[in-house]
Amino acid sequence: MSRWLLRWHIGWLALLLPDASQLVPLARLLAWLTPRGPLRCYRGLSEQEIVRLVRNRLHRPWRMRGRRCLREALLCFHFLRLAGVPAEVHFGVFVRARGREFAHCWVVVSGRCVTSPPQDDYVLVHAHCGGSR
């Protein structure tokens, strides 16, 4: 039951997130996606399974293509926290060829990256650990 419910929950939030990310400032979106506590029905699921289910749902994005890392990181953060995993979303900036700046975000659990790690040297701009709302 919990896997089915999680797939359904991921699907609905994945549909709503592109519009929400356009209409709501990132700080408020992060606050909304930070659950007050874990859900009992998601407690037994592993972090690898949650990340896999989110990636499966997002494997062919038709919206937010240019911001794949944001969509993946926000969804993984939300569902990992619902499962009781102490996840953090990290936002970084790094410089690419010809001096162009590039932003990236990823999810960290216990000091290790569980979603798309940054490929280059970066400057960490913000780490959201989901403190009090």
A tleap script that builds the chain and sets N, CA, C and O, in Angstrom:
source leaprc.protein.ff14SB
mol = sequence {
  NMET SER ARG TRP LEU LEU ARG TRP HIE ILE
  GLY TRP LEU ALA LEU LEU LEU PRO ASP ALA
  SER GLN LEU VAL PRO LEU ALA ARG LEU LEU
  ALA TRP LEU THR PRO ARG GLY PRO LEU ARG
  CYS TYR ARG GLY LEU SER GLU GLN GLU ILE
  VAL ARG LEU VAL ARG ASN ARG LEU HIE ARG
  PRO TRP ARG MET ARG GLY ARG ARG CYS LEU
  ARG GLU ALA LEU LEU CYS PHE HIE PHE LEU
  ARG LEU ALA GLY VAL PRO ALA GLU VAL HIE
  PHE GLY VAL PHE VAL ARG ALA ARG GLY ARG
  GLU PHE ALA HIE CYS TRP VAL VAL VAL SER
  GLY ARG CYS VAL THR SER PRO PRO GLN ASP
  ASP TYR VAL LEU VAL HIE ALA HIE CYS GLY
  GLY SER CARG
}
set mol.1.N position { 0.824 -1.206 0.000 }
set mol.1.CA position { 0.000 0.000 0.000 }
set mol.1.C position { 0.857 1.253 0.000 }
set mol.1.O position { 0.549 2.186 -0.742 }
set mol.2.N position { 1.928 1.322 0.803 }
set mol.2.CA position { 2.695 2.560 0.922 }
set mol.2.C position { 3.421 2.909 -0.380 }
set mol.2.O position { 3.571 4.088 -0.700 }
set mol.3.N position { 3.877 1.891 -1.142 }
set mol.3.CA position { 4.543 2.182 -2.415 }
set mol.3.C position { 3.548 2.736 -3.429 }
set mol.3.O position { 3.853 3.681 -4.157 }
set mol.4.N position { 2.366 2.146 -3.472 }
set mol.4.CA position { 1.333 2.634 -4.368 }
set mol.4.C position { 0.956 4.075 -4.002 }
set mol.4.O position { 0.854 4.941 -4.871 }
set mol.5.N position { 0.755 4.310 -2.723 }
set mol.5.CA position { 0.410 5.649 -2.261 }
set mol.5.C position { 1.528 6.637 -2.578 }
set mol.5.O position { 1.262 7.762 -3.002 }
set mol.6.N position { 2.766 6.225 -2.375 }
set mol.6.CA position { 3.900 7.091 -2.669 }
set mol.6.C position { 3.968 7.420 -4.156 }
set mol.6.O position { 4.178 8.578 -4.517 }
set mol.7.N position { 3.796 6.431 -5.023 }
set mol.7.CA position { 3.800 6.707 -6.470 }
set mol.7.C position { 2.719 7.715 -6.845 }
set mol.7.O position { 2.967 8.643 -7.614 }
set mol.8.N position { 1.534 7.529 -6.305 }
set mol.8.CA position { 0.420 8.446 -6.569 }
set mol.8.C position { 0.753 9.854 -6.066 }
set mol.8.O position { 0.537 10.841 -6.769 }
set mol.9.N position { 1.274 9.932 -4.858 }
set mol.9.CA position { 1.626 11.213 -4.236 }
set mol.9.C position { 2.712 11.930 -5.051 }
set mol.9.O position { 2.615 13.133 -5.295 }
set mol.10.N position { 3.739 11.190 -5.468 }
set mol.10.CA position { 4.811 11.762 -6.298 }
set mol.10.C position { 4.227 12.280 -7.610 }
set mol.10.O position { 4.567 13.377 -8.052 }
set mol.11.N position { 3.359 11.502 -8.228 }
set mol.11.CA position { 2.750 11.907 -9.497 }
set mol.11.C position { 1.998 13.214 -9.406 }
set mol.11.O position { 2.149 14.086 -10.261 }
set mol.12.N position { 1.185 13.355 -8.371 }
set mol.12.CA position { 0.411 14.590 -8.223 }
set mol.12.C position { 1.300 15.790 -7.918 }
set mol.12.O position { 1.112 16.868 -8.482 }
set mol.13.N position { 2.255 15.602 -7.035 }
set mol.13.CA position { 3.131 16.728 -6.712 }
set mol.13.C position { 4.010 17.104 -7.908 }
set mol.13.O position { 4.297 18.282 -8.120 }
set mol.14.N position { 4.438 16.106 -8.689 }
set mol.14.CA position { 5.236 16.378 -9.890 }
set mol.14.C position { 4.438 17.189 -10.908 }
set mol.14.O position { 5.008 18.004 -11.633 }
set mol.15.N position { 3.132 16.973 -10.966 }
set mol.15.CA position { 2.286 17.757 -11.869 }
set mol.15.C position { 2.104 19.196 -11.390 }
set mol.15.O position { 2.041 20.118 -12.202 }
set mol.16.N position { 2.022 19.386 -10.083 }
set mol.16.CA position { 1.787 20.715 -9.530 }
set mol.16.C position { 3.050 21.576 -9.423 }
set mol.16.O position { 2.973 22.803 -9.485 }
set mol.17.N position { 4.193 20.941 -9.266 }
set mol.17.CA position { 5.434 21.661 -8.994 }
set mol.17.C position { 5.845 22.671 -10.070 }
set mol.17.O position { 6.276 23.767 -9.711 }
set mol.18.N position { 5.737 22.365 -11.368 }
set mol.18.CA position { 6.144 23.371 -12.357 }
set mol.18.C position { 5.379 24.689 -12.234 }
set mol.18.O position { 5.982 25.759 -12.309 }
set mol.19.N position { 4.069 24.625 -12.046 }
set mol.19.CA position { 3.289 25.853 -11.886 }
set mol.19.C position { 3.614 26.539 -10.565 }
set mol.19.O position { 3.758 27.761 -10.516 }
set mol.20.N position { 3.729 25.761 -9.502 }
set mol.20.CA position { 4.036 26.338 -8.189 }
set mol.20.C position { 5.387 27.041 -8.212 }
set mol.20.O position { 5.547 28.097 -7.601 }
set mol.21.N position { 6.362 26.463 -8.914 }
set mol.21.CA position { 7.697 27.073 -8.943 }
set mol.21.C position { 7.702 28.389 -9.719 }
set mol.21.O position { 8.587 29.221 -9.516 }
set mol.22.N position { 6.729 28.583 -10.600 }
set mol.22.CA position { 6.614 29.839 -11.333 }
set mol.22.C position { 5.861 30.913 -10.538 }
set mol.22.O position { 6.104 32.107 -10.711 }
set mol.23.N position { 4.957 30.480 -9.677 }
set mol.23.CA position { 4.071 31.413 -8.980 }
set mol.23.C position { 4.517 31.770 -7.566 }
set mol.23.O position { 4.127 32.811 -7.036 }
set mol.24.N position { 5.328 30.916 -6.955 }
set mol.24.CA position { 5.666 31.071 -5.538 }
set mol.24.C position { 7.175 31.269 -5.396 }
set mol.24.O position { 7.948 30.563 -6.044 }
set mol.25.N position { 7.610 32.221 -4.558 }
set mol.25.CA position { 9.052 32.382 -4.324 }
set mol.25.C position { 9.657 31.098 -3.748 }
set mol.25.O position { 8.990 30.345 -3.039 }
set mol.26.N position { 10.927 30.866 -4.068 }
set mol.26.CA position { 11.595 29.631 -3.654 }
set mol.26.C position { 11.552 29.427 -2.137 }
set mol.26.O position { 11.352 28.303 -1.677 }
set mol.27.N position { 11.733 30.481 -1.364 }
set mol.27.CA position { 11.718 30.342 0.096 }
set mol.27.C position { 10.375 29.797 0.578 }
set mol.27.O position { 10.333 28.935 1.455 }
set mol.28.N position { 9.291 30.291 0.016 }
set mol.28.CA position { 7.968 29.807 0.419 }
set mol.28.C position { 7.736 28.383 -0.080 }
set mol.28.O position { 7.146 27.562 0.622 }
set mol.29.N position { 8.201 28.095 -1.295 }
set mol.29.CA position { 8.069 26.743 -1.834 }
set mol.29.C position { 8.816 25.741 -0.958 }
set mol.29.O position { 8.304 24.657 -0.680 }
set mol.30.N position { 10.021 26.096 -0.523 }
set mol.30.CA position { 10.780 25.229 0.378 }
set mol.30.C position { 10.035 25.025 1.699 }
set mol.30.O position { 10.010 23.918 2.238 }
set mol.31.N position { 9.437 26.078 2.209 }
set mol.31.CA position { 8.670 25.957 3.463 }
set mol.31.C position { 7.475 25.022 3.272 }
set mol.31.O position { 7.183 24.204 4.144 }
set mol.32.N position { 6.789 25.138 2.144 }
set mol.32.CA position { 5.638 24.267 1.877 }
set mol.32.C position { 6.072 22.817 1.726 }
set mol.32.O position { 5.360 21.905 2.149 }
set mol.33.N position { 7.235 22.601 1.124 }
set mol.33.CA position { 7.703 21.239 0.859 }
set mol.33.C position { 8.450 20.622 2.038 }
set mol.33.O position { 8.901 19.480 1.963 }
set mol.34.N position { 8.578 21.376 3.121 }
set mol.34.CA position { 9.205 20.849 4.330 }
set mol.34.C position { 8.109 20.329 5.254 }
set mol.34.O position { 7.414 21.119 5.893 }
set mol.35.N position { 7.947 19.013 5.329 }
set mol.35.CA position { 6.882 18.477 6.169 }
set mol.35.C position { 7.151 18.707 7.651 }
set mol.35.O position { 8.303 18.770 8.081 }
set mol.36.N position { 6.105 18.829 8.407 }
set mol.36.CA position { 6.241 19.013 9.859 }
set mol.36.C position { 6.778 17.755 10.531 }
set mol.36.O position { 7.415 17.833 11.582 }
set mol.37.N position { 6.530 16.630 9.947 }
set mol.37.CA position { 7.006 15.366 10.501 }
set mol.37.C position { 6.797 14.255 9.484 }
set mol.37.O position { 6.145 14.457 8.459 }
set mol.38.N position { 7.349 13.087 9.765 }
set mol.38.CA position { 7.199 11.970 8.822 }
set mol.38.C position { 5.788 11.411 8.832 }
set mol.38.O position { 5.055 11.532 9.814 }
set mol.39.N position { 5.424 10.793 7.708 }
set mol.39.CA position { 4.150 10.081 7.626 }
set mol.39.C position { 4.393 8.613 7.963 }
set mol.39.O position { 5.350 8.007 7.480 }
set mol.40.N position { 3.560 8.074 8.758 }
set mol.40.CA position { 3.733 6.679 9.183 }
set mol.40.C position { 3.769 5.732 7.983 }
set mol.40.O position { 4.536 4.769 7.985 }
set mol.41.N position { 2.961 5.987 6.973 }
set mol.41.CA position { 2.881 5.061 5.835 }
set mol.41.C position { 4.154 5.043 4.984 }
set mol.41.O position { 4.360 4.089 4.234 }
set mol.42.N position { 5.017 6.068 5.072 }
set mol.42.CA position { 6.248 6.104 4.282 }
set mol.42.C position { 7.471 5.704 5.106 }
set mol.42.O position { 8.572 5.618 4.561 }
set mol.43.N position { 7.306 5.465 6.376 }
set mol.43.CA position { 8.426 5.230 7.292 }
set mol.43.C position { 9.350 4.083 6.899 }
set mol.43.O position { 10.563 4.206 7.067 }
set mol.44.N position { 8.831 2.986 6.388 }
set mol.44.CA position { 9.672 1.822 6.105 }
set mol.44.C position { 10.398 1.866 4.766 }
set mol.44.O position { 11.208 0.985 4.476 }
set mol.45.N position { 10.125 2.861 3.960 }
set mol.45.CA position { 10.728 2.920 2.627 }
set mol.45.C position { 12.151 3.447 2.708 }
set mol.45.O position { 12.432 4.374 3.467 }
set mol.46.N position { 13.045 2.859 1.930 }
set mol.46.CA position { 14.447 3.280 1.946 }
set mol.46.C position { 14.637 4.544 1.115 }
set mol.46.O position { 13.838 4.853 0.232 }
set mol.47.N position { 15.706 5.262 1.415 }
set mol.47.CA position { 15.989 6.485 0.644 }
set mol.47.C position { 16.263 6.158 -0.812 }
set mol.47.O position { 15.881 6.930 -1.691 }
set mol.48.N position { 16.922 5.021 -1.096 }
set mol.48.CA position { 17.204 4.637 -2.478 }
set mol.48.C position { 15.910 4.389 -3.251 }
set mol.48.O position { 15.796 4.766 -4.417 }
set mol.49.N position { 14.945 3.758 -2.602 }
set mol.49.CA position { 13.677 3.477 -3.264 }
set mol.49.C position { 12.907 4.765 -3.544 }
set mol.49.O position { 12.312 4.907 -4.613 }
set mol.50.N position { 12.910 5.690 -2.613 }
set mol.50.CA position { 12.217 6.964 -2.814 }
set mol.50.C position { 12.849 7.733 -3.959 }
set mol.50.O position { 12.139 8.238 -4.829 }
set mol.51.N position { 14.175 7.833 -3.974 }
set mol.51.CA position { 14.867 8.540 -5.060 }
set mol.51.C position { 14.578 7.849 -6.395 }
set mol.51.O position { 14.351 8.529 -7.395 }
set mol.52.N position { 14.582 6.528 -6.432 }
set mol.52.CA position { 14.302 5.788 -7.662 }
set mol.52.C position { 12.885 6.069 -8.163 }
set mol.52.O position { 12.685 6.286 -9.358 }
set mol.53.N position { 11.899 6.068 -7.258 }
set mol.53.CA position { 10.521 6.337 -7.658 }
set mol.53.C position { 10.357 7.758 -8.194 }
set mol.53.O position { 9.637 7.971 -9.169 }
set mol.54.N position { 11.016 8.728 -7.569 }
set mol.54.CA position { 10.953 10.111 -8.064 }
set mol.54.C position { 11.594 10.190 -9.452 }
set mol.54.O position { 11.022 10.789 -10.363 }
set mol.55.N position { 12.766 9.596 -9.616 }
set mol.55.CA position { 13.445 9.634 -10.927 }
set mol.55.C position { 12.613 8.939 -11.997 }
set mol.55.O position { 12.539 9.425 -13.126 }
set mol.56.N position { 11.987 7.815 -11.668 }
set mol.56.CA position { 11.133 7.125 -12.644 }
set mol.56.C position { 9.994 8.027 -13.096 }
set mol.56.O position { 9.646 8.054 -14.277 }
set mol.57.N position { 9.423 8.755 -12.169 }
set mol.57.CA position { 8.310 9.658 -12.512 }
set mol.57.C position { 8.784 10.823 -13.379 }
set mol.57.O position { 8.026 11.319 -14.213 }
set mol.58.N position { 10.011 11.258 -13.193 }
set mol.58.CA position { 10.521 12.442 -13.902 }
set mol.58.C position { 11.397 12.097 -15.107 }
set mol.58.O position { 12.027 12.993 -15.668 }
set mol.59.N position { 11.459 10.845 -15.517 }
set mol.59.CA position { 12.433 10.459 -16.541 }
set mol.59.C position { 12.222 11.136 -17.895 }
set mol.59.O position { 13.181 11.270 -18.654 }
set mol.60.N position { 11.021 11.561 -18.220 }
set mol.60.CA position { 10.758 12.280 -19.477 }
set mol.60.C position { 10.002 13.576 -19.177 }
set mol.60.O position { 8.789 13.649 -19.373 }
set mol.61.N position { 10.709 14.582 -18.707 }
set mol.61.CA position { 9.998 15.821 -18.363 }
set mol.61.C position { 9.551 16.579 -19.615 }
set mol.61.O position { 10.315 16.723 -20.570 }
set mol.62.N position { 8.342 17.046 -19.598 }
set mol.62.CA position { 7.896 17.899 -20.686 }
set mol.62.C position { 7.727 19.328 -20.176 }
set mol.62.O position { 7.465 20.248 -20.951 }
set mol.63.N position { 7.880 19.501 -18.870 }
set mol.63.CA position { 7.885 20.837 -18.265 }
set mol.63.C position { 9.080 20.905 -17.320 }
set mol.63.O position { 9.516 19.887 -16.783 }
set mol.64.N position { 9.596 22.086 -17.128 }
set mol.64.CA position { 10.765 22.321 -16.268 }
set mol.64.C position { 12.005 21.601 -16.804 }
set mol.64.O position { 12.844 21.166 -16.016 }
set mol.65.N position { 12.135 21.469 -18.115 }
set mol.65.CA position { 13.291 20.778 -18.691 }
set mol.65.C position { 14.594 21.456 -18.304 }
set mol.65.O position { 15.576 20.779 -18.000 }
set mol.66.N position { 14.617 22.770 -18.312 }
set mol.66.CA position { 15.838 23.502 -17.991 }
set mol.66.C position { 16.152 23.529 -16.505 }
set mol.66.O position { 17.212 24.006 -16.100 }
set mol.67.N position { 15.242 23.022 -15.698 }
set mol.67.CA position { 15.436 23.030 -14.247 }
set mol.67.C position { 15.193 21.637 -13.675 }
set mol.67.O position { 14.544 21.485 -12.640 }
set mol.68.N position { 15.716 20.633 -14.354 }
set mol.68.CA position { 15.523 19.248 -13.912 }
set mol.68.C position { 16.024 19.023 -12.494 }
set mol.68.O position { 15.369 18.362 -11.688 }
set mol.69.N position { 17.193 19.580 -12.202 }
set mol.69.CA position { 17.769 19.342 -10.872 }
set mol.69.C position { 16.874 19.934 -9.785 }
set mol.69.O position { 16.749 19.356 -8.705 }
set mol.70.N position { 16.252 21.081 -10.062 }
set mol.70.CA position { 15.376 21.702 -9.068 }
set mol.70.C position { 14.158 20.820 -8.811 }
set mol.70.O position { 13.795 20.569 -7.663 }
set mol.71.N position { 13.549 20.366 -9.861 }
set mol.71.CA position { 12.354 19.533 -9.711 }
set mol.71.C position { 12.692 18.238 -8.967 }
set mol.71.O position { 11.987 17.849 -8.035 }
set mol.72.N position { 13.766 17.580 -9.382 }
set mol.72.CA position { 14.166 16.331 -8.735 }
set mol.72.C position { 14.537 16.549 -7.274 }
set mol.72.O position { 14.127 15.781 -6.403 }
set mol.73.N position { 15.309 17.593 -7.009 }
set mol.73.CA position { 15.754 17.844 -5.636 }
set mol.73.C position { 14.583 18.176 -4.717 }
set mol.73.O position { 14.514 17.669 -3.597 }
set mol.74.N position { 13.662 19.024 -5.179 }
set mol.74.CA position { 12.530 19.395 -4.324 }
set mol.74.C position { 11.633 18.191 -4.028 }
set mol.74.O position { 11.192 18.005 -2.894 }
set mol.75.N position { 11.368 17.383 -5.043 }
set mol.75.CA position { 10.529 16.206 -4.822 }
set mol.75.C position { 11.220 15.184 -3.926 }
set mol.75.O position { 10.604 14.652 -3.003 }
set mol.76.N position { 12.494 14.906 -4.190 }
set mol.76.CA position { 13.218 13.946 -3.348 }
set mol.76.C position { 13.299 14.444 -1.908 }
set mol.76.O position { 13.083 13.673 -0.974 }
set mol.77.N position { 13.605 15.718 -1.724 }
set mol.77.CA position { 13.671 16.292 -0.379 }
set mol.77.C position { 12.349 16.072 0.355 }
set mol.77.O position { 12.326 15.575 1.482 }
set mol.78.N position { 11.258 16.446 -0.295 }
set mol.78.CA position { 9.935 16.350 0.336 }
set mol.78.C position { 9.608 14.910 0.740 }
set mol.78.O position { 9.196 14.662 1.874 }
set mol.79.N position { 9.787 13.973 -0.172 }
set mol.79.CA position { 9.389 12.597 0.120 }
set mol.79.C position { 10.367 11.889 1.046 }
set mol.79.O position { 9.959 11.023 1.820 }
set mol.80.N position { 11.638 12.236 0.985 }
set mol.80.CA position { 12.586 11.682 1.960 }
set mol.80.C position { 12.234 12.151 3.359 }
set mol.80.O position { 12.259 11.366 4.307 }
set mol.81.N position { 11.904 13.439 3.493 }
set mol.81.CA position { 11.514 13.953 4.813 }
set mol.81.C position { 10.222 13.305 5.302 }
set mol.81.O position { 10.076 13.026 6.492 }
set mol.82.N position { 9.282 13.065 4.383 }
set mol.82.CA position { 8.043 12.378 4.779 }
set mol.82.C position { 8.317 10.970 5.268 }
set mol.82.O position { 7.559 10.431 6.074 }
set mol.83.N position { 9.402 10.370 4.785 }
set mol.83.CA position { 9.766 9.018 5.221 }
set mol.83.C position { 10.635 9.035 6.473 }
set mol.83.O position { 11.033 7.980 6.967 }
set mol.84.N position { 10.930 10.226 6.985 }
set mol.84.CA position { 11.729 10.327 8.201 }
set mol.84.C position { 13.229 10.406 7.959 }
set mol.84.O position { 14.010 10.316 8.907 }
set mol.85.N position { 13.643 10.572 6.716 }
set mol.85.CA position { 15.068 10.676 6.375 }
set mol.85.C position { 15.496 12.145 6.516 }
set mol.85.O position { 14.830 13.028 5.975 }
set mol.86.N position { 16.594 12.421 7.232 }
set mol.86.CA position { 17.034 13.809 7.447 }
set mol.86.C position { 17.726 14.398 6.212 }
set mol.86.O position { 18.942 14.594 6.204 }
set mol.87.N position { 16.946 14.673 5.183 }
set mol.87.CA position { 17.480 15.182 3.917 }
set mol.87.C position { 17.649 16.701 3.950 }
set mol.87.O position { 16.944 17.404 4.673 }
set mol.88.N position { 18.599 17.189 3.152 }
set mol.88.CA position { 18.826 18.624 2.966 }
set mol.88.C position { 18.893 18.914 1.475 }
set mol.88.O position { 19.377 18.088 0.702 }
set mol.89.N position { 18.409 20.087 1.064 }
set mol.89.CA position { 18.559 20.532 -0.316 }
set mol.89.C position { 19.696 21.536 -0.344 }
set mol.89.O position { 19.698 22.501 0.420 }
set mol.90.N position { 20.666 21.311 -1.227 }
set mol.90.CA position { 21.800 22.219 -1.376 }
set mol.90.C position { 21.686 22.947 -2.708 }
set mol.90.O position { 21.366 22.348 -3.735 }
set mol.91.N position { 21.955 24.250 -2.673 }
set mol.91.CA position { 21.936 25.085 -3.873 }
set mol.91.C position { 23.335 25.639 -4.067 }
set mol.91.O position { 23.910 26.216 -3.144 }
set mol.92.N position { 23.884 25.467 -5.258 }
set mol.92.CA position { 25.229 25.938 -5.530 }
set mol.92.C position { 25.328 26.622 -6.869 }
set mol.92.O position { 24.459 26.482 -7.729 }
set mol.93.N position { 26.415 27.374 -7.033 }
set mol.93.CA position { 26.705 28.070 -8.285 }
set mol.93.C position { 28.130 27.727 -8.669 }
set mol.93.O position { 29.013 27.673 -7.813 }
set mol.94.N position { 28.358 27.494 -9.954 }
set mol.94.CA position { 29.716 27.282 -10.439 }
set mol.94.C position { 29.859 27.935 -11.798 }
set mol.94.O position { 28.869 28.247 -12.461 }
set mol.95.N position { 31.096 28.135 -12.203 }
set mol.95.CA position { 31.387 28.830 -13.449 }
set mol.95.C position { 31.700 27.805 -14.532 }
set mol.95.O position { 32.502 26.893 -14.333 }
set mol.96.N position { 31.060 27.969 -15.663 }
set mol.96.CA position { 31.307 27.102 -16.819 }
set mol.96.C position { 32.187 27.846 -17.821 }
set mol.96.O position { 32.675 28.941 -17.545 }
set mol.97.N position { 32.376 27.241 -18.968 }
set mol.97.CA position { 33.198 27.829 -20.024 }
set mol.97.C position { 32.745 29.249 -20.354 }
set mol.97.O position { 31.559 29.570 -20.284 }
set mol.98.N position { 33.700 30.080 -20.710 }
set mol.98.CA position { 33.465 31.492 -21.068 }
set mol.98.C position { 32.900 32.302 -19.918 }
set mol.98.O position { 32.257 33.328 -20.139 }
set mol.99.N position { 33.132 31.854 -18.693 }
set mol.99.CA position { 32.739 32.625 -17.516 }
set mol.99.C position { 31.263 32.637 -17.201 }
set mol.99.O position { 30.824 33.431 -16.369 }
set mol.100.N position { 30.485 31.787 -17.834 }
set mol.100.CA position { 29.041 31.754 -17.564 }
set mol.100.C position { 28.773 31.057 -16.244 }
set mol.100.O position { 29.306 29.978 -15.986 }
set mol.101.N position { 27.951 31.668 -15.411 }
set mol.101.CA position { 27.573 31.049 -14.142 }
set mol.101.C position { 26.426 30.067 -14.370 }
set mol.101.O position { 25.570 30.266 -15.232 }
set mol.102.N position { 26.438 29.021 -13.584 }
set mol.102.CA position { 25.441 27.970 -13.710 }
set mol.102.C position { 25.010 27.566 -12.311 }
set mol.102.O position { 25.849 27.364 -11.434 }
set mol.103.N position { 23.713 27.448 -12.100 }
set mol.103.CA position { 23.195 27.046 -10.792 }
set mol.103.C position { 22.811 25.569 -10.828 }
set mol.103.O position { 22.443 25.026 -11.869 }
set mol.104.N position { 22.908 24.944 -9.671 }
set mol.104.CA position { 22.560 23.530 -9.567 }
set mol.104.C position { 22.061 23.265 -8.147 }
set mol.104.O position { 22.459 23.955 -7.209 }
set mol.105.N position { 21.201 22.281 -7.989 }
set mol.105.CA position { 20.773 21.875 -6.646 }
set mol.105.C position { 20.721 20.360 -6.578 }
set mol.105.O position { 20.537 19.675 -7.584 }
set mol.106.N position { 20.887 19.858 -5.365 }
set mol.106.CA position { 20.952 18.424 -5.137 }
set mol.106.C position { 20.541 18.143 -3.701 }
set mol.106.O position { 20.455 19.060 -2.884 }
set mol.107.N position { 20.288 16.887 -3.396 }
set mol.107.CA position { 19.862 16.487 -2.053 }
set mol.107.C position { 20.997 15.722 -1.383 }
set mol.107.O position { 21.648 14.871 -1.989 }
set mol.108.N position { 21.211 16.052 -0.111 }
set mol.108.CA position { 22.251 15.427 0.691 }
set mol.108.C position { 21.597 14.763 1.902 }
set mol.108.O position { 20.742 15.353 2.563 }
set mol.109.N position { 22.015 13.526 2.182 }
set mol.109.CA position { 21.565 12.800 3.367 }
set mol.109.C position { 22.803 12.324 4.109 }
set mol.109.O position { 23.622 11.594 3.552 }
set mol.110.N position { 22.940 12.727 5.342 }
set mol.110.CA position { 24.074 12.327 6.189 }
set mol.110.C position { 25.422 12.586 5.507 }
set mol.110.O position { 26.327 11.754 5.578 }
set mol.111.N position { 25.548 13.729 4.855 }
set mol.111.CA position { 26.812 14.125 4.248 }
set mol.111.C position { 27.101 13.554 2.875 }
set mol.111.O position { 28.152 13.843 2.303 }
set mol.112.N position { 26.195 12.747 2.325 }
set mol.112.CA position { 26.435 12.211 0.981 }
set mol.112.C position { 25.291 12.589 0.045 }
set mol.112.O position { 24.125 12.641 0.435 }
set mol.113.N position { 25.668 12.848 -1.192 }
set mol.113.CA position { 24.716 13.289 -2.209 }
set mol.113.C position { 23.894 12.092 -2.695 }
set mol.113.O position { 24.455 11.051 -3.037 }
set mol.114.N position { 22.564 12.241 -2.724 }
set mol.114.CA position { 21.698 11.151 -3.187 }
set mol.114.C position { 21.018 11.470 -4.516 }
set mol.114.O position { 20.399 10.588 -5.111 }
set mol.115.N position { 21.117 12.700 -4.989 }
set mol.115.CA position { 20.630 13.069 -6.320 }
set mol.115.C position { 21.766 13.768 -7.053 }
set mol.115.O position { 22.786 14.097 -6.448 }
set mol.116.N position { 21.601 13.990 -8.323 }
set mol.116.CA position { 22.591 14.586 -9.224 }
set mol.116.C position { 23.659 15.438 -8.545 }
set mol.116.O position { 23.430 16.618 -8.282 }
set mol.117.N position { 24.819 14.858 -8.258 }
set mol.117.CA position { 25.872 15.645 -7.604 }
set mol.117.C position { 26.452 16.689 -8.546 }
set mol.117.O position { 26.440 16.495 -9.761 }
set mol.118.N position { 26.958 17.790 -8.009 }
set mol.118.CA position { 27.590 18.791 -8.877 }
set mol.118.C position { 28.837 18.194 -9.519 }
set mol.118.O position { 29.588 17.456 -8.880 }
set mol.119.N position { 29.046 18.525 -10.792 }
set mol.119.CA position { 30.161 17.956 -11.539 }
set mol.119.C position { 31.423 18.810 -11.473 }
set mol.119.O position { 32.516 18.311 -11.742 }
set mol.120.N position { 31.293 20.066 -11.127 }
set mol.120.CA position { 32.422 20.993 -11.100 }
set mol.120.C position { 32.569 21.582 -9.701 }
set mol.120.O position { 31.731 21.367 -8.826 }
set mol.121.N position { 33.666 22.338 -9.511 }
set mol.121.CA position { 33.817 23.063 -8.249 }
set mol.121.C position { 32.698 24.091 -8.158 }
set mol.121.O position { 32.364 24.747 -9.144 }
set mol.122.N position { 32.137 24.223 -6.996 }
set mol.122.CA position { 30.985 25.104 -6.827 }
set mol.122.C position { 31.118 25.903 -5.540 }
set mol.122.O position { 31.932 25.598 -4.668 }
set mol.123.N position { 30.290 26.933 -5.453 }
set mol.123.CA position { 30.144 27.710 -4.228 }
set mol.123.C position { 28.754 27.405 -3.701 }
set mol.123.O position { 27.759 27.632 -4.390 }
set mol.124.N position { 28.686 26.895 -2.490 }
set mol.124.CA position { 27.392 26.589 -1.879 }
set mol.124.C position { 26.716 27.901 -1.499 }
set mol.124.O position { 27.264 28.700 -0.740 }
set mol.125.N position { 25.532 28.107 -2.031 }
set mol.125.CA position { 24.790 29.349 -1.788 }
set mol.125.C position { 23.826 29.186 -0.624 }
set mol.125.O position { 23.664 30.093 0.192 }
set mol.126.N position { 23.192 28.032 -0.554 }
set mol.126.CA position { 22.215 27.810 0.514 }
set mol.126.C position { 22.033 26.309 0.734 }
set mol.126.O position { 22.053 25.531 -0.220 }
set mol.127.N position { 21.859 25.914 1.968 }
set mol.127.CA position { 21.514 24.533 2.316 }
set mol.127.C position { 20.247 24.586 3.166 }
set mol.127.O position { 20.258 25.134 4.269 }
set mol.128.N position { 19.175 24.028 2.663 }
set mol.128.CA position { 17.903 24.026 3.386 }
set mol.128.C position { 17.729 22.670 4.060 }
set mol.128.O position { 17.596 21.633 3.411 }
set mol.129.N position { 17.738 22.723 5.378 }
set mol.129.CA position { 17.616 21.472 6.134 }
set mol.129.C position { 16.232 21.301 6.703 }
set mol.129.O position { 15.955 20.302 7.367 }
set mol.130.N position { 15.362 22.248 6.458 }
set mol.130.CA position { 13.987 22.087 6.875 }
set mol.130.C position { 13.728 22.364 8.325 }
set mol.130.O position { 12.851 21.742 8.926 }
set mol.131.N position { 14.469 23.285 8.908 }
set mol.131.CA position { 14.258 23.650 10.313 }
set mol.131.C position { 12.814 23.996 10.597 }
set mol.131.O position { 11.928 23.558 9.863 }
set mol.132.N position { 12.556 24.738 11.596 }
set mol.132.CA position { 11.180 25.077 11.973 }
set mol.132.C position { 10.535 25.974 10.947 }
set mol.132.O position { 11.202 26.786 10.305 }
set mol.133.N position { 9.227 25.825 10.793 }
set mol.133.CA position { 8.473 26.611 9.806 }
set mol.133.C position { 7.950 27.849 10.426 }
set mol.133.O position { 7.289 28.643 9.757 }
savepdb mol mol.pdb
quit
